[in-house]
Amino acid sequence: MEPPSAPPRGGHVPWQELLLAGERGDFWEGARMGERMPPNATEGKDVLLRAHSLPGDLLGCNWFRGATVMSSHQILSYVVDTQVATPGPAHSGRETIYPNGSLLFQRVTLNDTGNYTLQILRDAKSDSRCLEGNTGTSQDNVLSLVSTEDLPKPIITWKISDPVENADSVVLTCEPQTQSTSYLWSVNSKSLPASARLELSLDNRTLTIHRVTRNDTGPYECETRNPVSAGRSDPLTLNVLYGPDAPTISPSDSHYRLGASLGLSCHAASNPPAQYSWLINGRPQPSTQELFIPNLTANDSGAYTCVASNSGTRLNKTTVQTITVSGKWIPGASADAVVEVCLAFRKEPRRSYFPQANA
């Protein structure tokens, strides 16, 4: 059996943070007197509970599972004179005791979580010496060993793939659920904003977005942490269906001359993109986003209605623009040509010349 000052054979890795305390069980190796270090281990690794400052008259020592000394909870006992280690009722076959009292756990599991007590024997009298830690279940002079597994990469799951704005609520869940794990959420690479529509579960694993809007698309990420590892999910962007909003008709001109051409375009914010159709004085026109009418006549005056439809939300919105066609048409003449014609017939005022008398 090798001393714990060197790593045991077989690839065993001592857990340097998990150390046995000194005379009263409250000193850590490499730490100031009274400083406590968090006892956490990765599942499947080897953990060494290392004893220090044992007395010179040490006769033997016993390791127990739990915060008290009970024979039924004894893991191992060691006698210094004979150098014999004897397993107890709580020995699983994975524990090894060293001559200096240190205890090695091989392939630690979640079932190893708990309190462990070291009892030393000297001069025919016993003195309890224990581990001390800083976990939620620790007690004075007792270390609570927390076996923590490496976290897998989390993923975000949700049930409604295409939520509708102001109609659906979205529930995002950070998977998988693991012990001793904290969950953190972010949106757009920032912490969640304060909002009455955002609700976290008690363990922060589930995020509910009430009455989702188009501004809630994300991306969202969930992060998992335990004392020995952390993981971050891939970003998730929601496909929020919305619209159509009230369409806009351009240009906004309402008066046109006879013989001119009319070109109107309709646009509405929508996801998925809106489908467009037109009505002229209530008469359906071909479904298109842009409407073009050449050589306007007075009969083309009236109400032009753009209808925007969303197949995802099953909503429709309309906008009406009134067009008036009037005035005299000059064939082939543009507005500039009309101005030139007017200037050609404008008469310049005559000028009178009166010679000035010499001074």
C-alpha positions as CSV (number, residue, x, y, z in Angstrom):
1,M,0.0,0.0,0.0
2,E,1.5,3.3,-1.1
3,P,1.5,6.4,1.0
4,P,-1.0,9.1,-0.2
5,S,1.8,11.6,-0.7
6,A,2.2,10.1,-4.1
7,P,-0.8,9.2,-6.4
8,P,-1.8,5.6,-5.9
9,R,-1.0,3.2,-8.7
10,G,-3.7,2.5,-11.3
11,G,-4.4,6.1,-12.3
12,H,-5.9,7.1,-9.1
13,V,-6.2,10.9,-8.8
14,P,-6.3,12.2,-5.2
15,W,-8.9,14.9,-4.8
16,Q,-6.7,17.8,-3.5
17,E,-9.6,19.9,-2.3
18,L,-11.0,17.2,-0.1
19,L,-8.6,17.1,2.9
20,L,-8.9,15.9,6.5
21,A,-8.7,18.5,9.2
22,G,-6.0,18.8,11.9
23,E,-6.1,18.2,15.6
24,R,-9.7,19.5,16.1
25,G,-10.8,18.7,12.6
26,D,-10.8,22.3,11.3
27,F,-7.4,22.7,9.5
28,W,-6.9,22.1,5.8
29,E,-3.7,21.4,3.9
30,G,-2.6,24.3,1.9
31,A,-5.1,26.6,3.6
32,R,-5.0,28.9,6.6
33,M,-6.1,27.6,9.9
34,G,-9.9,27.5,10.0
35,E,-10.4,28.0,6.3
36,R,-12.8,25.5,4.8
37,M,-12.8,24.3,1.2
38,P,-15.9,23.0,-0.7
39,P,-16.0,19.2,-0.9
40,N,-17.2,18.2,-4.3
41,A,-16.1,15.4,-6.5
42,T,-16.8,14.2,-10.1
43,E,-18.6,11.0,-10.4
44,G,-16.4,8.1,-11.6
45,K,-13.2,9.7,-10.3
46,D,-11.1,8.6,-7.4
47,V,-11.3,10.7,-4.2
48,L,-8.7,10.8,-1.4
49,L,-9.7,12.0,2.1
50,R,-6.3,12.9,3.4
51,A,-5.5,13.0,7.1
52,H,-2.8,15.3,8.6
53,S,-1.0,15.9,11.9
54,L,-1.8,12.5,13.4
55,P,-0.3,12.0,16.9
56,G,2.9,10.1,17.3
57,D,1.3,7.7,19.7
58,L,-1.3,6.6,17.2
59,L,-2.5,3.0,17.8
60,G,-5.1,2.9,15.0
61,C,-8.0,4.6,13.3
62,N,-11.5,3.8,12.1
63,W,-13.5,5.4,9.2
64,F,-17.3,5.6,9.5
65,R,-20.0,6.6,7.1
66,G,-22.1,9.3,8.8
67,A,-21.6,12.0,11.4
68,T,-21.4,9.6,14.3
69,V,-19.4,6.6,15.4
70,M,-21.5,3.5,14.9
71,S,-20.2,0.0,14.4
72,S,-22.8,-0.8,11.8
73,H,-21.5,2.2,9.7
74,Q,-17.8,1.3,9.9
75,I,-16.0,1.3,6.6
76,L,-12.5,0.3,7.5
77,S,-10.3,0.0,10.6
78,Y,-6.5,0.1,10.7
79,V,-4.0,-1.1,13.3
80,V,-0.6,0.6,13.3
81,D,1.4,-2.2,14.9
82,T,0.2,-5.0,12.6
83,Q,-0.4,-2.7,9.6
84,V,-3.7,-4.7,9.1
85,A,-6.8,-3.1,7.6
86,T,-10.1,-4.7,8.3
87,P,-13.2,-3.9,6.3
88,G,-16.4,-3.0,8.2
89,P,-20.1,-3.5,7.4
90,A,-20.2,-0.3,5.3
91,H,-17.2,-1.2,3.1
92,S,-18.2,-1.3,-0.5
93,G,-15.0,-2.8,-1.9
94,R,-13.9,0.5,-3.4
95,E,-12.4,2.0,-0.2
96,T,-8.7,1.7,0.8
97,I,-7.2,3.0,4.0
98,Y,-3.5,4.2,4.2
99,P,-1.1,3.9,7.2
100,N,-1.5,7.7,7.8
101,G,-5.3,7.4,8.1
102,S,-6.2,8.7,4.7
103,L,-9.1,7.0,2.9
104,L,-9.3,6.5,-0.8
105,F,-12.6,6.1,-2.7
106,Q,-12.3,4.5,-6.1
107,R,-14.8,5.5,-8.8
108,V,-16.9,7.6,-6.5
109,T,-20.6,7.5,-7.2
110,L,-23.6,9.6,-6.2
111,N,-24.4,7.0,-3.6
112,D,-21.2,8.0,-1.8
113,T,-22.7,11.4,-1.0
114,G,-22.9,11.9,2.8
115,N,-20.9,12.6,5.9
116,Y,-17.7,10.7,6.9
117,T,-16.0,10.5,10.3
118,L,-12.5,9.5,11.2
119,Q,-11.8,8.1,14.7
120,I,-8.2,7.9,15.9
121,L,-7.1,5.6,18.7
122,R,-4.1,6.4,21.0
123,D,-3.0,5.5,24.5
124,A,-6.1,3.2,24.9
125,K,-8.4,6.2,24.5
126,S,-10.3,7.4,21.5
127,D,-10.5,10.9,20.1
128,S,-13.0,11.7,17.3
129,R,-11.5,13.5,14.4
130,C,-13.7,14.4,11.5
131,L,-13.8,16.1,8.2
132,E,-15.3,19.5,7.9
133,G,-16.8,21.0,4.8
134,N,-19.0,23.8,3.5
135,T,-22.0,22.2,2.0
136,G,-25.7,22.5,2.8
137,T,-25.6,19.3,4.8
138,S,-22.4,19.8,6.7
139,Q,-22.1,20.0,10.4
140,D,-19.3,21.1,12.7
141,N,-16.3,18.7,12.5
142,V,-18.1,16.7,9.8
143,L,-17.5,16.8,6.0
144,S,-20.4,16.2,3.7
145,L,-19.0,14.5,0.6
146,V,-20.9,15.6,-2.5
147,S,-20.3,13.4,-5.5
148,T,-21.0,15.4,-8.6
149,E,-21.0,14.1,-12.2
150,D,-19.7,15.9,-15.3
151,L,-22.7,17.6,-16.8
152,P,-23.8,16.7,-20.4
153,K,-24.4,19.5,-22.9
154,P,-27.8,20.9,-22.1
155,I,-30.5,21.3,-24.7
156,I,-33.7,23.4,-24.8
157,T,-37.0,21.7,-25.5
158,W,-40.4,23.3,-26.1
159,K,-43.8,22.1,-27.3
160,I,-45.2,24.8,-29.5
161,S,-43.0,25.2,-32.5
162,D,-44.7,28.2,-34.1
163,P,-46.4,30.2,-31.4
164,V,-48.9,32.9,-32.4
165,E,-48.3,36.5,-31.1
166,N,-50.5,37.5,-28.2
167,A,-52.3,34.1,-28.3
168,D,-49.8,31.4,-27.2
169,S,-47.5,31.0,-24.3
170,V,-44.2,29.2,-24.7
171,V,-42.6,26.9,-22.1
172,L,-38.8,26.3,-22.5
173,T,-37.2,23.5,-20.5
174,C,-33.5,23.0,-20.0
175,E,-32.7,19.3,-20.3
176,P,-31.6,17.0,-18.8
177,Q,-32.5,17.3,-15.2
178,T,-29.5,16.4,-13.0
179,Q,-28.8,16.5,-9.3
180,S,-26.9,19.3,-7.6
181,T,-27.3,21.5,-10.7
182,S,-28.1,25.1,-11.1
183,Y,-29.8,26.5,-14.2
184,L,-29.3,29.9,-15.8
185,W,-31.1,31.5,-18.7
186,S,-30.1,34.2,-21.1
187,V,-31.7,35.9,-24.1
188,N,-29.8,37.8,-26.8
189,S,-26.6,37.0,-24.8
190,K,-27.9,38.9,-21.8
191,S,-29.6,38.1,-18.5
192,L,-33.4,37.8,-18.6
193,P,-35.0,41.2,-18.4
194,A,-37.5,42.0,-15.7
195,S,-40.9,41.2,-17.2
196,A,-44.3,40.1,-15.9
197,R,-44.5,37.8,-18.9
198,L,-41.4,35.9,-18.1
199,E,-41.7,33.2,-15.3
200,L,-39.1,30.8,-14.0
201,S,-39.8,27.6,-12.2
202,L,-38.5,27.2,-8.6
203,D,-35.4,25.4,-9.8
204,N,-34.9,27.8,-12.8
205,R,-35.0,24.8,-15.2
206,T,-38.2,26.0,-16.9
207,L,-38.8,29.4,-18.5
208,T,-42.4,30.3,-19.4
209,I,-43.0,33.2,-21.8
210,H,-46.6,34.3,-21.4
211,R,-48.5,35.7,-24.5
212,V,-45.4,35.7,-26.7
213,T,-44.7,38.6,-28.9
214,R,-42.6,39.1,-32.0
215,N,-40.0,40.7,-29.7
216,D,-39.6,37.4,-27.9
217,T,-37.9,35.5,-30.7
218,G,-34.5,35.4,-28.8
219,P,-32.1,33.6,-29.2
220,Y,-32.3,31.8,-25.8
221,E,-29.6,29.8,-24.1
222,C,-29.6,27.8,-20.9
223,E,-26.5,27.1,-18.9
224,T,-26.1,24.3,-16.3
225,R,-23.6,24.4,-13.5
226,N,-22.5,22.2,-10.7
227,P,-19.4,22.5,-8.5
228,V,-17.1,20.7,-11.0
229,S,-18.4,21.4,-14.5
230,A,-20.7,23.7,-16.6
231,G,-22.4,23.4,-19.9
232,R,-24.2,25.7,-22.3
233,S,-26.9,24.9,-24.8
234,D,-27.0,25.8,-28.4
235,P,-29.0,29.1,-29.1
236,L,-32.7,28.7,-29.7
237,T,-34.6,31.2,-31.8
238,L,-38.4,31.1,-31.7
239,N,-40.5,31.4,-34.8
240,V,-43.2,33.7,-33.6
241,L,-46.1,34.1,-36.0
242,Y,-47.5,37.6,-36.1
243,G,-49.4,40.0,-38.3
244,P,-50.3,41.1,-40.7
245,D,-50.1,44.7,-39.5
246,A,-52.3,47.3,-41.2
247,P,-50.8,47.4,-44.8
248,T,-49.2,50.6,-46.2
249,I,-50.0,51.7,-49.8
250,S,-47.3,53.6,-51.6
251,P,-47.0,56.1,-53.1
252,S,-49.6,58.1,-51.1
253,D,-50.6,60.4,-54.1
254,S,-54.4,60.5,-54.5
255,H,-54.8,62.7,-57.6
256,Y,-53.8,61.7,-61.1
257,R,-54.3,63.2,-64.6
258,L,-56.2,61.5,-67.4
259,G,-53.9,59.3,-69.4
260,A,-51.3,58.9,-66.7
261,S,-50.2,55.5,-65.3
262,L,-51.0,54.3,-61.8
263,G,-48.6,52.1,-59.9
264,L,-49.4,51.1,-56.3
265,S,-47.4,48.8,-54.0
266,C,-48.7,47.3,-50.7
267,H,-46.6,46.1,-47.8
268,A,-47.5,44.7,-44.3
269,A,-45.2,43.4,-41.5
270,S,-46.0,39.7,-41.2
271,N,-44.5,36.3,-40.3
272,P,-44.9,34.3,-42.5
273,P,-44.8,36.9,-45.3
274,A,-48.2,38.2,-46.1
275,Q,-50.1,37.4,-49.3
276,Y,-51.7,40.4,-51.1
277,S,-54.8,41.1,-53.2
278,W,-56.5,44.2,-54.4
279,L,-60.1,45.5,-54.7
280,I,-61.1,48.5,-56.9
281,N,-64.4,49.8,-55.9
282,G,-65.1,46.4,-54.4
283,R,-64.2,44.5,-57.5
284,P,-61.5,41.8,-57.0
285,Q,-58.3,42.1,-58.9
286,P,-55.5,39.6,-59.5
287,S,-53.6,38.6,-56.3
288,T,-50.4,40.6,-56.4
289,Q,-48.4,42.9,-54.2
290,E,-48.1,45.6,-56.9
291,L,-51.0,47.0,-58.9
292,F,-50.4,48.8,-62.3
293,I,-53.0,50.6,-64.5
294,P,-51.9,52.4,-67.7
295,N,-53.8,55.2,-69.4
296,L,-56.0,56.2,-66.5
297,T,-59.6,57.3,-67.3
298,A,-62.2,58.9,-65.1
299,N,-63.7,55.5,-64.6
300,D,-60.5,54.5,-62.8
301,S,-61.4,56.9,-59.9
302,G,-62.5,55.3,-56.7
303,A,-61.5,53.2,-53.6
304,Y,-58.4,51.1,-54.0
305,T,-58.2,48.5,-51.2
306,C,-55.2,46.4,-50.4
307,V,-55.9,43.1,-48.5
308,A,-52.9,41.5,-46.6
309,S,-53.5,37.9,-45.4
310,N,-51.4,35.7,-43.1
311,S,-51.8,31.9,-43.6
312,G,-50.1,31.2,-40.2
313,T,-52.2,33.5,-37.9
314,R,-55.3,33.3,-40.2
315,L,-55.7,37.1,-39.9
316,N,-56.4,39.7,-42.6
317,K,-55.9,43.5,-42.6
318,T,-56.9,46.1,-45.1
319,T,-56.1,49.6,-46.1
320,V,-58.1,51.8,-48.5
321,Q,-56.7,54.7,-50.6
322,T,-59.0,56.9,-52.7
323,I,-57.8,57.7,-56.2
324,T,-59.2,60.7,-58.2
325,V,-58.5,60.9,-62.0
326,S,-59.2,64.3,-63.5
327,G,-57.8,67.2,-65.7
328,K,-57.1,67.5,-69.4
329,W,-54.7,65.1,-71.1
330,I,-52.0,66.4,-73.5
331,P,-50.9,63.4,-75.6
332,G,-47.2,62.7,-75.2
333,A,-46.6,65.7,-73.0
334,S,-44.9,65.5,-69.7
335,A,-45.3,68.0,-66.9
336,D,-42.1,69.7,-68.1
337,A,-43.4,69.9,-71.7
338,V,-46.5,71.7,-70.5
339,V,-44.4,74.3,-68.7
340,E,-42.3,74.9,-71.8
341,V,-45.5,75.4,-73.9
342,C,-46.8,78.0,-71.4
343,L,-43.4,79.8,-71.5
344,A,-43.4,79.9,-75.3
345,F,-46.6,81.9,-75.4
346,R,-45.7,84.3,-72.6
347,K,-45.1,87.8,-73.9
348,E,-42.2,89.7,-72.6
349,P,-43.0,93.4,-71.5
350,R,-41.8,96.1,-73.8
351,R,-39.0,98.4,-72.5
352,S,-38.9,102.2,-73.1
353,Y,-35.7,104.1,-73.6
354,F,-35.4,107.7,-72.5
355,P,-32.0,109.4,-73.1
356,Q,-30.7,111.3,-70.1
357,A,-29.8,115.0,-70.4
358,N,-26.2,115.9,-70.0
359,A,-25.3,117.3,-66.7
